[in-house]
Amino acid sequence: MQQFKLDFSPIVYYTSGKDCSEWVLFLHAAFVNYKMFQPQIKYFENKYNILAVDIIGHGKSTDTKKGDCVEKMSAWIYDIMNAEKIKKIHIVGISLGAVLAQDFANRYPEAVNSLACFGGYDINNFDKKMQKENGTSQIRMMLKAFVSIKWFAKANKKISAFSPQAQNDFYDMNIQFPKKSFLYLASLNSMVNVFQTKSRKYPLLIGCGKFDIPMELQAVEDWKSREPQLKVAIFENAGHCVNMDMPQKFNEVMEEFWENTKNYL
């Protein structure tokens, strides 16, 4: 992967290949970086042009200025697409990445070839009770991080992944997350329940792991009830970060989804 950064943006991004006809954007979960998609990048880099980013405050995207926050991610991604001359793209988001993927699709629907969200929820219809429960859980985890990033990472890996290998890989990335970067995530709720879902001109795939938290499984079920035409993938031996727990199965699901996208009307 080649590394780039636009002069007016804090976001470091990575590309692989530019000889394929279609582009894929990978948006990672909170507290890690683009490397959580290494199995996908390796698998797809000869079939699709790959674009991956480090979300603000994560990985190498820490050269920020006053006012920079996660709410600006969609605009920064759109700027990157323009710089790379990408008109439309398949978007894959995991957890935090699923929130950002939806926000981008809300703001720039004409730039979306397909949308795939895992370990996330419908940001246009997020139940208030569920939102409060999610916020309370996040605050508890943040308090652990402020005491000790190692304590936080050890607890977080068990929530974020199911298999021992995926948990260890998640921990190795999480341990590098700077405490100050929590500030960049403070505006995350400003993306929730802002837009109304319009008729989608692109296919949507959602899902999670069977061993994700019950609230996530309920969120997937509720989303499906509102948009019956979307596709759902539940991964049997996975937790929150399904692409890390079951990389091969995840790759197969995505490949089939993108192939079917070509026939989408």
N, C-alpha and C positions, 0 to 999 in steps of 0.2 A: 504494500500500500504506500502510495506517495502522500506526503504530508503537506498541507497548504494552510494559509491564513490570509484573509482579506485585510487590507490596511485599516479599514474602518470598522472592523468587527473583532470581538474577542474570541470568536469560535474557531478552534483548530479543526480542520476536517481532512478526510483521507479519501483517496480514490484508487481504484484498481481497474485497469483495463479501460479502453474507450473505443473498442472496436466492435462492440455488440450493439444491437439495435435498441435495447431497452435498458433503463436504469433502475436500480433498487437503492433505497435509502434505509439504513438501519439506525434506529434511535434506542439507545440503551436505557437500562434501569437506573434508578438513583443510587449514588454512592460508588458506582463503578466507572467504567469508561467503554469506549468503542470495542475494546478487546474482548468483551463478553460475546461478541459475534464472530470470533475467529473461525469456529467450525463452519459457519455459514459463508464467510468470506472465501475461505479455501474451497468450499464446495461449489460456489456459484460464480467465482471470478472469471471463469472461462465461458460462462453462459450469459452473464449479465454484466453491465458496467456497474460497479459498486461505489456508493457514496456512504460514508459513515462520518459521524461527528462526535466530538466530546462535548456534551451539554455544558453550558456555562457552570463554572465552579468545579467541573470534573475533569479528570485527565490533564490535558495541557491547556484547556480553555480557562485559564486563570488570570490572563493579562487583561484586566477589566478597568473600567473607569466608573465614576460616580453615576448612578442611575441604571447601570446594567443589571438586568434581572431575567429570570426564566420566561417572563411574559413576552420578551422580545425574540424568543427563539425562532418563531415562525418567520418573522421578517428576515432574520439573519440567514435562515435556511433558504429562503426565497432568493436572497442576494447571492448566495453560493450557487444556486441553480442557474441564475442568470450569468454568473461569471464562468460557469462551466458549460454554458449554452445547452442546458437541460430544460426542455419544454414540459415534459410530463414524466412522472416517476412513480414506481411502486413503493409504498411506504410500509415499513414494519416497525412497530413499537412494542417494547416490553415495559410494563409497569409505568414508571414516569414517562418513558418513551411513548407509551400508548396514549397518554394524556396529550403530549406534544404533537403526536401524529394527528390526533383528532382536531386539535386547535389549528394546525396547518391546513387540514382539509376544510375546516370551517371558513378560513380566511382566503384560501387559494384553491377552491375546488377544481378549477380548470387545469391545475397543474398535477392532479392526482390520477394515476392510472389504476391503482387499486390501493386499498387500505386494509392492513392487518394489525389487530390490537390484541395483545395477550397480557394477562395479569392486570387488566385495567377495568374501567367502568365507562359507561356512557356519560361523557362530560356535559352533554346537553340535557340530560335527564337524570341527574344524580340525586337520589332520595335524601332528603334532609337528615333523617335519622341515621342513615348509613354514612352520610358525610360527616356527621358529628362523631360517630363511632370511629371512623377512619382517622379523623383529626386527633382524637384522644390517643389512639395508638401511636400516631406519629410523634406526638409530644413526649410520650413515655420513652420512645426510642431516642429522641433528641437529647433528653436529660441524661441518658446513659452515655451518649457521645460526648457531652460536655464534661462528664466525670472522667471518662477514659475512652478513647477511640478504639482501643483493643477490646474493651468490654462491649462496646457498641457493635463492633464487627463480629464478635463471637456470637452475640445474640441475633444479629441481623442475618448471618449466613444460614441459620436454621429456619428462619422465616422465608428467606429468598430462594432456597434450593432444597432439594430432597435427597439427591444422591450425595455420598461422601465426597466424591471427586468435584462435583459442582459446588458444594459448600466450601471446599478448600479453595477452589479457583475464585469464587466470589469473595471470600475473606481476603485473599491476596490483593485484590483490587480495592476492596472496601477500606483496608488499612491505610491506603494512600489518600483517602478523602480528607481534605483540610476542614477543620471545624468551622472556619470562617465562611465556608461555602454554603452553609445552611442559610445564610442571609440572602443568597441569590434565589432560593426556592420559596421565599416568603410570599411572593405574589402568585403562587400556583393556583390558589382558589379563585383568582380573578378570571380564570379560564372556564370555570365551572358554572353551568346553567346561565350562560350568557347568550348563546346562539340557539335558535330553533332548528331542529333537524329538517332539512329540505330533502326533496327527492334526489337520491344519489345517482350520479351519472357514472359511477364506478362501483365495482363489487367490493363488498366488505366481509372480512373474515375476523371472527373474534374467538377467544378461547382462554384456557388456563390449564393448570395441572390438577389432576384428581386430588392431590394432597395439598393444594392451596388452601387458604383459610376459607371457612364457610361463607363469609361475606362476599368473597370473590366469585365463588360458584353461584351464589344468588344473583350477583350483579350480571353475570353472563346470561343467566336464565331470564332475568327481567329485560335485558337488552334485546334478546331474541324475541320476546313477546311483543315488543314495540316495533321491531323490524323483522318480520317473519322471513323475508327474502334473503337475509344474510346467512352466511355459513358459520358453523360452530365446530371447533376442534377441541376436545378434552383429551389431554394426554395422561394415560393410565399411570405411568411411573414417574410423575413429575410434580414439582411444587409450583412456586411462583414464576421462576425464570425457566420456562419450559425449554427454551432453546439450549440452555446449558445442561439441564437434566437429561434430555433426550435429543441430542443434536441431529442424529441421523433421521429419526422419525420427523422431527421438525422440518428438516430440509426437504423431505419427501412431501410433506403436507404443503409447504410453500411452493414447491415446484409444480405440484398438481394445480394449486390455486392459480398460479400465474399462467399456466398453460390454458386453463379454462377462461381466464380473463380475456384472452385473444378472441373468444367467441361471444364476449359480453356485449349486449346491445343496450 
